[in-house]
Amino acid sequence: MQTIVVSATNLFLGGPLTVGREFVAALRASPALERGEIRVIVFCHRRALYADIASHPHLELIELPHVRRNWLIRLYYEYFWFLRWSRRRTIDLWISLQDLTPNVHASRRAVYCHNPAPFYDGPRRWLLDPRFEIFRLVYGVFYRLNLAKNTWVIVQQDWMRREMERRYKRPAARTIVAHPVRVGGGAPPPAQPAESPALHKRMLYPVYPRSAKNHEVVVEAMRALRGLPIELTLTFTGDETRYARMIRDRARDLENIRFAGFLSTEELRRQYECADALVFPSKLETWGLPLSEFRQYGRPIFAADLPYAREALGGYERCVFFDPDSPQELARLLRGWIDGEALPFDTPSANSSAPFAADWSELLCRLW
């Protein structure tokens, strides 16, 4: 029986936790587990986060809630505690789902890299978004540590695989692109009413206010559209960060921008159903999950003309791409949409080069 260890102590919220839950669920559903060919040990933040995954004698969840209390504790576990723990066992595969490659004794290793912050080349904004700037520096250092010891590195998009090769000399042939969603899957888009220039257009941009999310460009575009029948909803209040307060201050005199605050999953789904279009000017994403979520509705998506957006929207036929540094271009496109003009739709390629995993079961096959 082979032993697989998964370290996921820092996954407790949002997209990274979704990755952890779906990965553990895929291991639980693996025929190899049912046949008794593998034993899986998961180091997690809280077992309750995986409560809906059926128990199994060969699936063990070890709860370490204190690890994410601060960075010093986390680094101690990543580089010392896991090493001591692994020395006393025979481990065939160790999979870290939380960016860092720990010091461990294992026949094979893999690391799942979520955070794209080290690859952002935009201006430094220490006063507006110090947390993001720290991530740019810290993750750039920790990605390098032990990276070459991994049999596989896992990323969500091909652009990040290319950056791993360029910055850290990681061979592209040993970096797996694993999409977090099956692109194009799900139910067919619901039927849409005919668009009319007289309709009030409702747009949505559902992301947390970080400086790389580039809210400035859409605020300035909305300023140019004052008095026209269009409204933008943002999913924060303006109190969360210095950057959020700056965006709220810039939009203070604009009645066509609404700050809705944080939305639950159900509330966000209702916003998707009501929105006539999604606007997504972000300059940096690991994937861009709202792009995948909103495409199921078959409505226009105005997205930054960047590699992450083209890959996330691969095969979608209602994409409009714009320069993320040009509010003038975005305003021009939106004005044409309001006036009923034909949008310059683009359909990006849905292809991904090997090694590639379209879902969790394919990823597990590659790791084994």
C-alpha positions as YAML, in Angstrom:
chain: A
units: angstrom
residues:
- id: 1
  name: MET
  ca: [0.00, 0.00, 0.00]
- id: 2
  name: GLN
  ca: [1.35, 3.42, -1.01]
- id: 3
  name: THR
  ca: [1.15, 6.37, 1.38]
- id: 4
  name: ILE
  ca: [0.12, 9.78, 0.05]
- id: 5
  name: VAL
  ca: [0.39, 12.84, 2.30]
- id: 6
  name: VAL
  ca: [-1.40, 16.11, 1.52]
- id: 7
  name: SER
  ca: [-0.42, 19.30, 3.36]
- id: 8
  name: ALA
  ca: [-3.25, 21.86, 3.36]
- id: 9
  name: THR
  ca: [-3.04, 23.52, 6.78]
- id: 10
  name: ASN
  ca: [-3.26, 27.04, 5.31]
- id: 11
  name: LEU
  ca: [-6.42, 26.40, 3.27]
- id: 12
  name: PHE
  ca: [-9.41, 27.73, 5.17]
- id: 13
  name: LEU
  ca: [-11.32, 30.09, 2.89]
- id: 14
  name: GLY
  ca: [-12.17, 30.93, -0.71]
- id: 15
  name: GLY
  ca: [-10.63, 29.48, -3.85]
- id: 16
  name: PRO
  ca: [-7.65, 27.75, -2.19]
- id: 17
  name: LEU
  ca: [-10.00, 25.92, 0.20]
- id: 18
  name: THR
  ca: [-12.16, 24.88, -2.77]
- id: 19
  name: VAL
  ca: [-9.05, 23.40, -4.40]
- id: 20
  name: GLY
  ca: [-8.23, 21.53, -1.19]
- id: 21
  name: ARG
  ca: [-11.73, 20.17, -0.71]
- id: 22
  name: GLU
  ca: [-12.09, 19.05, -4.33]
- id: 23
  name: PHE
  ca: [-8.64, 17.45, -4.30]
- id: 24
  name: VAL
  ca: [-9.39, 15.47, -1.13]
- id: 25
  name: ALA
  ca: [-12.80, 14.52, -2.53]
- id: 26
  name: ALA
  ca: [-11.09, 13.20, -5.68]
- id: 27
  name: LEU
  ca: [-8.72, 11.12, -3.56]
- id: 28
  name: ARG
  ca: [-11.68, 9.77, -1.58]
- id: 29
  name: ALA
  ca: [-13.44, 8.80, -4.81]
- id: 30
  name: SER
  ca: [-10.34, 7.14, -6.25]
- id: 31
  name: PRO
  ca: [-10.76, 3.43, -7.05]
- id: 32
  name: ALA
  ca: [-7.21, 2.93, -5.73]
- id: 33
  name: LEU
  ca: [-8.38, 3.99, -2.26]
- id: 34
  name: GLU
  ca: [-11.34, 1.61, -2.38]
- id: 35
  name: ARG
  ca: [-9.08, -1.25, -3.48]
- id: 36
  name: GLY
  ca: [-6.72, -0.60, -0.59]
- id: 37
  name: GLU
  ca: [-3.82, 0.33, -2.87]
- id: 38
  name: ILE
  ca: [-3.25, 3.76, -1.29]
- id: 39
  name: ARG
  ca: [-3.51, 5.35, 2.13]
- id: 40
  name: VAL
  ca: [-4.10, 9.12, 2.31]
- id: 41
  name: ILE
  ca: [-3.12, 11.42, 5.19]
- id: 42
  name: VAL
  ca: [-4.31, 15.04, 5.00]
- id: 43
  name: PHE
  ca: [-2.93, 17.80, 7.23]
- id: 44
  name: CYS
  ca: [-5.76, 20.36, 7.30]
- id: 45
  name: HIS
  ca: [-6.80, 23.52, 9.10]
- id: 46
  name: ARG
  ca: [-10.05, 22.02, 10.47]
- id: 47
  name: ARG
  ca: [-11.60, 18.61, 9.81]
- id: 48
  name: ALA
  ca: [-15.01, 20.29, 9.77]
- id: 49
  name: LEU
  ca: [-14.10, 21.94, 6.47]
- id: 50
  name: TYR
  ca: [-14.17, 18.46, 4.89]
- id: 51
  name: ALA
  ca: [-17.16, 17.13, 6.84]
- id: 52
  name: ASP
  ca: [-19.21, 16.37, 3.72]
- id: 53
  name: ILE
  ca: [-16.54, 14.00, 2.38]
- id: 54
  name: ALA
  ca: [-17.37, 10.44, 3.40]
- id: 55
  name: SER
  ca: [-14.98, 8.86, 5.88]
- id: 56
  name: HIS
  ca: [-12.84, 5.86, 4.95]
- id: 57
  name: PRO
  ca: [-10.40, 3.66, 6.93]
- id: 58
  name: HIS
  ca: [-7.59, 4.66, 4.54]
- id: 59
  name: LEU
  ca: [-8.33, 8.41, 4.64]
- id: 60
  name: GLU
  ca: [-7.03, 10.25, 7.72]
- id: 61
  name: LEU
  ca: [-7.45, 13.97, 8.37]
- id: 62
  name: ILE
  ca: [-5.08, 15.50, 10.93]
- id: 63
  name: GLU
  ca: [-6.21, 18.87, 12.24]
- id: 64
  name: LEU
  ca: [-3.56, 21.57, 12.84]
- id: 65
  name: PRO
  ca: [-5.55, 24.81, 13.33]
- id: 66
  name: HIS
  ca: [-2.72, 26.73, 14.98]
- id: 67
  name: VAL
  ca: [-0.36, 26.51, 11.99]
- id: 68
  name: ARG
  ca: [-1.83, 29.53, 10.21]
- id: 69
  name: ARG
  ca: [-1.79, 31.66, 13.36]
- id: 70
  name: ASN
  ca: [1.26, 33.48, 12.04]
- id: 71
  name: TRP
  ca: [4.03, 33.07, 9.47]
- id: 72
  name: LEU
  ca: [6.68, 31.95, 11.97]
- id: 73
  name: ILE
  ca: [4.56, 29.00, 13.06]
- id: 74
  name: ARG
  ca: [3.77, 28.11, 9.47]
- id: 75
  name: LEU
  ca: [7.44, 28.19, 8.44]
- id: 76
  name: TYR
  ca: [8.37, 26.04, 11.43]
- id: 77
  name: TYR
  ca: [5.92, 23.36, 10.27]
- id: 78
  name: GLU
  ca: [6.84, 23.63, 6.59]
- id: 79
  name: TYR
  ca: [10.59, 23.36, 7.08]
- id: 80
  name: PHE
  ca: [11.12, 21.57, 10.42]
- id: 81
  name: TRP
  ca: [8.07, 19.80, 11.86]
- id: 82
  name: PHE
  ca: [7.04, 18.08, 8.61]
- id: 83
  name: LEU
  ca: [10.65, 16.96, 8.11]
- id: 84
  name: ARG
  ca: [10.80, 15.34, 11.54]
- id: 85
  name: TRP
  ca: [7.37, 13.77, 11.07]
- id: 86
  name: SER
  ca: [8.19, 12.36, 7.62]
- id: 87
  name: ARG
  ca: [11.51, 10.84, 8.71]
- id: 88
  name: ARG
  ca: [9.65, 8.33, 10.86]
- id: 89
  name: ARG
  ca: [7.49, 7.07, 7.98]
- id: 90
  name: THR
  ca: [7.69, 5.75, 4.45]
- id: 91
  name: ILE
  ca: [5.95, 8.23, 2.18]
- id: 92
  name: ASP
  ca: [5.52, 7.58, -1.51]
- id: 93
  name: LEU
  ca: [4.05, 10.94, -2.53]
- id: 94
  name: TRP
  ca: [3.83, 14.25, -0.65]
- id: 95
  name: ILE
  ca: [1.54, 16.88, -2.17]
- id: 96
  name: SER
  ca: [1.61, 20.44, -0.85]
- id: 97
  name: LEU
  ca: [-1.55, 22.33, -1.85]
- id: 98
  name: GLN
  ca: [-0.38, 25.63, -0.37]
- id: 99
  name: ASP
  ca: [2.34, 27.13, -2.60]
- id: 100
  name: LEU
  ca: [5.37, 26.33, -0.44]
- id: 101
  name: THR
  ca: [7.49, 23.20, -0.93]
- id: 102
  name: PRO
  ca: [8.11, 21.76, 2.56]
- id: 103
  name: ASN
  ca: [11.21, 19.92, 3.75]
- id: 104
  name: VAL
  ca: [10.09, 16.30, 3.82]
- id: 105
  name: HIS
  ca: [11.32, 12.76, 3.20]
- id: 106
  name: ALA
  ca: [9.23, 11.34, 0.35]
- id: 107
  name: SER
  ca: [9.91, 9.34, -2.79]
- id: 108
  name: ARG
  ca: [8.06, 11.91, -4.90]
- id: 109
  name: ARG
  ca: [6.81, 15.41, -4.25]
- id: 110
  name: ALA
  ca: [4.37, 17.85, -5.85]
- id: 111
  name: VAL
  ca: [3.37, 21.42, -5.05]
- id: 112
  name: TYR
  ca: [0.24, 23.29, -6.12]
- id: 113
  name: CYS
  ca: [1.03, 26.99, -6.65]
- id: 114
  name: HIS
  ca: [-2.00, 29.29, -6.30]
- id: 115
  name: ASN
  ca: [-0.57, 32.73, -5.65]
- id: 116
  name: PRO
  ca: [0.43, 34.73, -8.76]
- id: 117
  name: ALA
  ca: [1.68, 37.77, -6.81]
- id: 118
  name: PRO
  ca: [5.42, 37.22, -7.57]
- id: 119
  name: PHE
  ca: [4.67, 37.47, -11.29]
- id: 120
  name: TYR
  ca: [2.97, 40.88, -11.16]
- id: 121
  name: ASP
  ca: [5.03, 43.55, -12.90]
- id: 122
  name: GLY
  ca: [2.80, 46.53, -12.11]
- id: 123
  name: PRO
  ca: [3.86, 49.57, -10.06]
- id: 124
  name: ARG
  ca: [4.69, 49.20, -6.37]
- id: 125
  name: ARG
  ca: [1.85, 50.47, -4.19]
- id: 126
  name: TRP
  ca: [3.06, 50.03, -0.62]
- id: 127
  name: LEU
  ca: [0.82, 52.74, 0.83]
- id: 128
  name: LEU
  ca: [-2.38, 51.56, -0.86]
- id: 129
  name: ASP
  ca: [-1.97, 47.79, -0.65]
- id: 130
  name: PRO
  ca: [0.93, 46.76, 1.65]
- id: 131
  name: ARG
  ca: [-0.36, 43.18, 2.08]
- id: 132
  name: PHE
  ca: [-0.18, 42.50, -1.64]
- id: 133
  name: GLU
  ca: [3.30, 44.04, -1.88]
- id: 134
  name: ILE
  ca: [4.51, 41.78, 0.94]
- id: 135
  name: PHE
  ca: [3.08, 38.78, -0.93]
- id: 136
  name: ARG
  ca: [4.98, 39.86, -4.05]
- id: 137
  name: LEU
  ca: [8.26, 39.73, -2.14]
- id: 138
  name: VAL
  ca: [7.67, 36.82, 0.22]
- id: 139
  name: TYR
  ca: [6.16, 34.41, -2.27]
- id: 140
  name: GLY
  ca: [8.88, 35.24, -4.77]
- id: 141
  name: VAL
  ca: [11.42, 33.97, -2.23]
- id: 142
  name: PHE
  ca: [9.47, 30.94, -1.02]
- id: 143
  name: TYR
  ca: [8.58, 29.73, -4.50]
- id: 144
  name: ARG
  ca: [12.31, 29.31, -5.10]
- id: 145
  name: LEU
  ca: [12.94, 27.28, -1.95]
- id: 146
  name: ASN
  ca: [12.96, 23.54, -2.68]
- id: 147
  name: LEU
  ca: [11.10, 24.06, -5.99]
- id: 148
  name: ALA
  ca: [13.58, 21.86, -7.88]
- id: 149
  name: LYS
  ca: [12.94, 18.98, -5.45]
- id: 150
  name: ASN
  ca: [9.40, 18.52, -6.75]
- id: 151
  name: THR
  ca: [8.63, 15.80, -9.25]
- id: 152
  name: TRP
  ca: [5.70, 17.94, -10.36]
- id: 153
  name: VAL
  ca: [4.63, 21.57, -9.97]
- id: 154
  name: ILE
  ca: [0.91, 22.25, -10.49]
- id: 155
  name: VAL
  ca: [-0.47, 25.58, -11.72]
- id: 156
  name: GLN
  ca: [-3.87, 26.63, -13.01]
- id: 157
  name: GLN
  ca: [-2.89, 28.29, -16.29]
- id: 158
  name: ASP
  ca: [-0.28, 28.05, -19.00]
- id: 159
  name: TRP
  ca: [0.94, 31.64, -18.52]
- id: 160
  name: MET
  ca: [1.98, 30.75, -14.97]
- id: 161
  name: ARG
  ca: [3.80, 27.64, -16.22]
- id: 162
  name: ARG
  ca: [5.76, 29.88, -18.60]
- id: 163
  name: GLU
  ca: [6.59, 32.27, -15.75]
- id: 164
  name: MET
  ca: [7.78, 29.36, -13.58]
- id: 165
  name: GLU
  ca: [10.13, 28.39, -16.40]
- id: 166
  name: ARG
  ca: [11.34, 31.94, -17.05]
- id: 167
  name: ARG
  ca: [11.87, 33.03, -13.45]
- id: 168
  name: TYR
  ca: [12.75, 29.82, -11.64]
- id: 169
  name: LYS
  ca: [14.07, 27.65, -14.50]
- id: 170
  name: ARG
  ca: [11.34, 25.11, -13.80]
- id: 171
  name: PRO
  ca: [11.09, 22.74, -16.83]
- id: 172
  name: ALA
  ca: [7.72, 23.22, -18.53]
- id: 173
  name: ALA
  ca: [7.55, 19.46, -19.12]
- id: 174
  name: ARG
  ca: [7.46, 18.92, -15.33]
- id: 175
  name: THR
  ca: [4.79, 21.57, -14.64]
- id: 176
  name: ILE
  ca: [1.16, 20.46, -14.96]
- id: 177
  name: VAL
  ca: [-1.55, 22.91, -15.93]
- id: 178
  name: ALA
  ca: [-4.69, 21.83, -14.05]
- id: 179
  name: HIS
  ca: [-7.78, 23.95, -14.66]
- id: 180
  name: PRO
  ca: [-9.80, 24.46, -11.45]
- id: 181
  name: VAL
  ca: [-13.02, 24.07, -13.45]
- id: 182
  name: ARG
  ca: [-13.92, 22.01, -16.49]
- id: 183
  name: VAL
  ca: [-14.05, 24.73, -19.13]
- id: 184
  name: GLY
  ca: [-17.31, 24.74, -21.03]
- id: 185
  name: GLY
  ca: [-18.95, 22.26, -18.65]
- id: 186
  name: GLY
  ca: [-22.24, 22.61, -16.86]
- id: 187
  name: ALA
  ca: [-25.74, 23.28, -18.09]
- id: 188
  name: PRO
  ca: [-26.29, 25.19, -21.34]
- id: 189
  name: PRO
  ca: [-26.71, 28.97, -20.92]
- id: 190
  name: PRO
  ca: [-30.27, 30.09, -20.19]
- id: 191
  name: ALA
  ca: [-32.17, 31.81, -22.97]
- id: 192
  name: GLN
  ca: [-31.64, 35.58, -22.99]
- id: 193
  name: PRO
  ca: [-34.14, 38.29, -23.86]
- id: 194
  name: ALA
  ca: [-33.37, 40.42, -26.91]
- id: 195
  name: GLU
  ca: [-31.18, 43.36, -25.99]
- id: 196
  name: SER
  ca: [-32.52, 46.85, -26.60]
- id: 197
  name: PRO
  ca: [-30.75, 50.23, -26.51]
- id: 198
  name: ALA
  ca: [-33.50, 51.45, -24.19]
- id: 199
  name: LEU
  ca: [-32.73, 48.88, -21.49]
- id: 200
  name: HIS
  ca: [-30.81, 49.92, -18.40]
- id: 201
  name: LYS
  ca: [-27.55, 47.94, -18.56]
- id: 202
  name: ARG
  ca: [-26.37, 46.28, -15.36]
- id: 203
  name: MET
  ca: [-22.72, 45.29, -15.00]
- id: 204
  name: LEU
  ca: [-20.96, 43.35, -12.26]
- id: 205
  name: TYR
  ca: [-17.33, 43.16, -11.13]
- id: 206
  name: PRO
  ca: [-17.22, 40.64, -8.21]
- id: 207
  name: VAL
  ca: [-13.69, 40.64, -6.76]
- id: 208
  name: TYR
  ca: [-12.00, 41.66, -3.51]
- id: 209
  name: PRO
  ca: [-10.37, 45.12, -3.63]
- id: 210
  name: ARG
  ca: [-6.68, 44.49, -4.24]
- id: 211
  name: SER
  ca: [-4.50, 46.89, -6.23]
- id: 212
  name: ALA
  ca: [-3.87, 44.36, -9.02]
- id: 213
  name: LYS
  ca: [-7.64, 44.08, -9.56]
- id: 214
  name: ASN
  ca: [-7.45, 47.43, -11.36]
- id: 215
  name: HIS
  ca: [-10.78, 48.91, -10.28]
- id: 216
  name: GLU
  ca: [-9.52, 52.35, -11.35]
- id: 217
  name: VAL
  ca: [-9.99, 51.66, -15.06]
- id: 218
  name: VAL
  ca: [-13.65, 50.68, -14.72]
- id: 219
  name: VAL
  ca: [-14.39, 53.63, -12.37]
- id: 220
  name: GLU
  ca: [-12.93, 56.06, -14.91]
- id: 221
  name: ALA
  ca: [-14.86, 54.38, -17.72]
- id: 222
  name: MET
  ca: [-18.07, 54.76, -15.71]
- id: 223
  name: ARG
  ca: [-17.23, 58.43, -15.16]
- id: 224
  name: ALA
  ca: [-17.16, 58.89, -18.93]
- id: 225
  name: LEU
  ca: [-20.62, 57.24, -19.12]
- id: 226
  name: ARG
  ca: [-22.37, 59.44, -16.53]
- id: 227
  name: GLY
  ca: [-25.97, 60.11, -17.46]
- id: 228
  name: LEU
  ca: [-26.26, 57.00, -19.62]
- id: 229
  name: PRO
  ca: [-28.46, 53.99, -18.70]
- id: 230
  name: ILE
  ca: [-25.74, 51.80, -17.20]
- id: 231
  name: GLU
  ca: [-24.90, 50.71, -13.63]
- id: 232
  name: LEU
  ca: [-21.89, 48.91, -12.15]
- id: 233
  name: THR
  ca: [-22.00, 46.80, -8.97]
- id: 234
  name: LEU
  ca: [-18.79, 46.25, -6.97]
- id: 235
  name: THR
  ca: [-18.66, 43.62, -4.22]
- id: 236
  name: PHE
  ca: [-17.02, 45.60, -1.43]
- id: 237
  name: THR
  ca: [-18.01, 48.54, 0.74]
- id: 238
  name: GLY
  ca: [-14.88, 50.68, 0.49]
- id: 239
  name: ASP
  ca: [-13.84, 50.12, 4.11]
- id: 240
  name: GLU
  ca: [-11.81, 46.91, 3.62]
- id: 241
  name: THR
  ca: [-8.38, 48.28, 2.62]
- id: 242
  name: ARG
  ca: [-6.66, 51.56, 1.80]
- id: 243
  name: TYR
  ca: [-7.01, 50.69, -1.85]
- id: 244
  name: ALA
  ca: [-10.76, 50.09, -1.36]
- id: 245
  name: ARG
  ca: [-11.13, 53.48, 0.32]
- id: 246
  name: MET
  ca: [-9.30, 55.11, -2.59]
- id: 247
  name: ILE
  ca: [-11.68, 53.51, -5.10]
- id: 248
  name: ARG
  ca: [-14.72, 54.55, -3.06]
- id: 249
  name: ASP
  ca: [-13.41, 58.13, -2.87]
- id: 250
  name: ARG
  ca: [-12.86, 58.21, -6.64]
- id: 251
  name: ALA
  ca: [-16.41, 57.02, -7.23]
- id: 252
  name: ARG
  ca: [-18.04, 59.17, -4.55]
- id: 253
  name: ASP
  ca: [-19.65, 61.51, -7.11]
- id: 254
  name: LEU
  ca: [-20.77, 58.71, -9.47]
- id: 255
  name: GLU
  ca: [-24.37, 57.56, -9.09]
- id: 256
  name: ASN
  ca: [-23.84, 54.77, -11.63]
- id: 257
  name: ILE
  ca: [-21.56, 52.76, -9.30]
- id: 258
  name: ARG
  ca: [-23.02, 50.72, -6.43]
- id: 259
  name: PHE
  ca: [-20.95, 49.25, -3.58]
- id: 260
  name: ALA
  ca: [-22.80, 46.07, -2.55]
- id: 261
  name: GLY
  ca: [-20.33, 44.72, 0.01]
- id: 262
  name: PHE
  ca: [-19.25, 41.10, 0.39]
- id: 263
  name: LEU
  ca: [-21.70, 38.63, -1.16]
- id: 264
  name: SER
  ca: [-22.42, 35.08, -0.08]
- id: 265
  name: THR
  ca: [-22.39, 32.36, -2.73]
- id: 266
  name: GLU
  ca: [-26.17, 32.54, -3.06]
- id: 267
  name: GLU
  ca: [-26.18, 36.35, -3.21]
- id: 268
  name: LEU
  ca: [-23.48, 36.29, -5.88]
- id: 269
  name: ARG
  ca: [-25.50, 33.80, -7.92]
- id: 270
  name: ARG
  ca: [-28.48, 36.18, -7.82]
- id: 271
  name: GLN
  ca: [-26.23, 39.03, -8.96]
- id: 272
  name: TYR
  ca: [-25.05, 36.89, -11.87]
- id: 273
  name: GLU
  ca: [-28.65, 36.21, -12.84]
- id: 274
  name: CYS
  ca: [-29.51, 39.93, -12.82]
- id: 275
  name: ALA
  ca: [-26.37, 41.24, -14.55]
- id: 276
  name: ASP
  ca: [-26.44, 41.99, -18.27]
- id: 277
  name: ALA
  ca: [-22.64, 41.71, -18.47]
- id: 278
  name: LEU
  ca: [-19.52, 41.02, -16.48]
- id: 279
  name: VAL
  ca: [-16.61, 43.46, -16.58]
- id: 280
  name: PHE
  ca: [-13.22, 42.11, -15.51]
- id: 281
  name: PRO
  ca: [-10.27, 44.54, -15.77]
- id: 282
  name: SER
  ca: [-8.00, 42.67, -13.32]
- id: 283
  name: LYS
  ca: [-4.31, 42.64, -14.24]
- id: 284
  name: LEU
  ca: [-3.42, 39.50, -12.30]
- id: 285
  name: GLU
  ca: [-5.30, 36.25, -11.65]
- id: 286
  name: THR
  ca: [-4.40, 32.65, -10.97]
- id: 287
  name: TRP
  ca: [-7.54, 31.81, -12.94]
- id: 288
  name: GLY
  ca: [-10.33, 34.40, -12.65]
- id: 289
  name: LEU
  ca: [-13.18, 32.27, -11.30]
- id: 290
  name: PRO
  ca: [-15.97, 34.82, -12.01]
- id: 291
  name: LEU
  ca: [-15.11, 34.48, -15.70]
- id: 292
  name: SER
  ca: [-15.87, 30.75, -15.54]
- id: 293
  name: GLU
  ca: [-18.97, 31.26, -13.40]
- id: 294
  name: PHE
  ca: [-20.53, 34.01, -15.49]
- id: 295
  name: ARG
  ca: [-19.96, 32.41, -18.90]
- id: 296
  name: GLN
  ca: [-22.67, 29.87, -18.03]
- id: 297
  name: TYR
  ca: [-25.24, 32.68, -18.47]
- id: 298
  name: GLY
  ca: [-24.31, 33.31, -22.09]
- id: 299
  name: ARG
  ca: [-24.00, 37.09, -21.68]
- id: 300
  name: PRO
  ca: [-21.21, 39.48, -22.72]
- id: 301
  name: ILE
  ca: [-17.97, 39.51, -20.75]
- id: 302
  name: PHE
  ca: [-15.72, 42.57, -21.03]
- id: 303
  name: ALA
  ca: [-12.29, 41.29, -19.96]
- id: 304
  name: ALA
  ca: [-8.72, 42.58, -19.78]
- id: 305
  name: ASP
  ca: [-6.81, 41.48, -22.86]
- id: 306
  name: LEU
  ca: [-4.34, 39.37, -20.88]
- id: 307
  name: PRO
  ca: [-3.32, 35.68, -21.11]
- id: 308
  name: TYR
  ca: [-5.16, 34.56, -17.95]
- id: 309
  name: ALA
  ca: [-8.50, 35.92, -19.25]
- id: 310
  name: ARG
  ca: [-8.08, 34.39, -22.70]
- id: 311
  name: GLU
  ca: [-7.35, 30.99, -21.16]
- id: 312
  name: ALA
  ca: [-10.21, 31.15, -18.64]
- id: 313
  name: LEU
  ca: [-12.58, 32.18, -21.46]
- id: 314
  name: GLY
  ca: [-11.28, 29.68, -23.98]
- id: 315
  name: GLY
  ca: [-14.07, 28.66, -26.38]
- id: 316
  name: TYR
  ca: [-16.53, 31.29, -25.12]
- id: 317
  name: GLU
  ca: [-18.16, 33.21, -27.96]
- id: 318
  name: ARG
  ca: [-19.26, 36.42, -26.21]
- id: 319
  name: CYS
  ca: [-15.91, 37.86, -25.07]
- id: 320
  name: VAL
  ca: [-14.92, 41.49, -25.59]
- id: 321
  name: PHE
  ca: [-11.28, 42.18, -24.74]
- id: 322
  name: PHE
  ca: [-9.85, 45.61, -23.93]
- id: 323
  name: ASP
  ca: [-6.57, 47.20, -22.87]
- id: 324
  name: PRO
  ca: [-6.63, 47.10, -19.01]
- id: 325
  name: ASP
  ca: [-4.74, 50.42, -18.94]
- id: 326
  name: SER
  ca: [-7.27, 52.23, -21.13]
- id: 327
  name: PRO
  ca: [-10.52, 53.42, -19.51]
- id: 328
  name: GLN
  ca: [-11.15, 55.28, -22.77]
- id: 329
  name: GLU
  ca: [-11.26, 52.01, -24.75]
- id: 330
  name: LEU
  ca: [-13.53, 50.37, -22.18]
- id: 331
  name: ALA
  ca: [-15.86, 53.40, -22.15]
- id: 332
  name: ARG
  ca: [-16.04, 53.34, -25.96]
- id: 333
  name: LEU
  ca: [-16.99, 49.64, -25.98]
- id: 334
  name: LEU
  ca: [-19.60, 50.12, -23.26]
- id: 335
  name: ARG
  ca: [-21.09, 53.15, -25.01]
- id: 336
  name: GLY
  ca: [-21.51, 51.11, -28.18]
- id: 337
  name: TRP
  ca: [-23.16, 48.33, -26.16]
- id: 338
  name: ILE
  ca: [-25.61, 50.83, -24.62]
- id: 339
  name: ASP
  ca: [-26.42, 52.19, -28.07]
- id: 340
  name: GLY
  ca: [-27.16, 48.73, -29.42]
- id: 341
  name: GLU
  ca: [-24.12, 48.48, -31.67]
- id: 342
  name: ALA
  ca: [-22.68, 45.06, -32.52]
- id: 343
  name: LEU
  ca: [-19.92, 44.19, -30.06]
- id: 344
  name: PRO
  ca: [-16.51, 43.04, -31.40]
- id: 345
  name: PHE
  ca: [-16.84, 39.55, -29.94]
- id: 346
  name: ASP
  ca: [-13.74, 37.35, -29.84]
- id: 347
  name: THR
  ca: [-13.55, 33.61, -29.15]
- id: 348
  name: PRO
  ca: [-10.17, 32.67, -27.64]
- id: 349
  name: SER
  ca: [-8.67, 29.24, -28.13]
- id: 350
  name: ALA
  ca: [-9.62, 26.55, -25.62]
- id: 351
  name: ASN
  ca: [-6.42, 24.52, -26.14]
- id: 352
  name: SER
  ca: [-3.80, 23.80, -23.48]
- id: 353
  name: SER
  ca: [-0.40, 22.27, -24.13]
- id: 354
  name: ALA
  ca: [0.78, 19.16, -22.28]
- id: 355
  name: PRO
  ca: [1.20, 18.25, -19.51]
- id: 356
  name: PHE
  ca: [-2.41, 19.19, -18.85]
- id: 357
  name: ALA
  ca: [-5.19, 17.89, -16.57]
- id: 358
  name: ALA
  ca: [-8.79, 18.79, -17.38]
- id: 359
  name: ASP
  ca: [-10.13, 17.61, -14.01]
- id: 360
  name: TRP
  ca: [-9.09, 16.20, -10.65]
- id: 361
  name: SER
  ca: [-9.08, 12.56, -11.71]
- id: 362
  name: GLU
  ca: [-6.73, 13.35, -14.62]
- id: 363
  name: LEU
  ca: [-4.47, 15.26, -12.25]
- id: 364
  name: LEU
  ca: [-4.28, 12.33, -9.83]
- id: 365
  name: CYS
  ca: [-3.38, 9.99, -12.70]
- id: 366
  name: ARG
  ca: [-0.48, 12.26, -13.65]
- id: 367
  name: LEU
  ca: [0.79, 12.60, -10.08]
- id: 368
  name: TRP
  ca: [0.86, 8.80, -9.60]
...
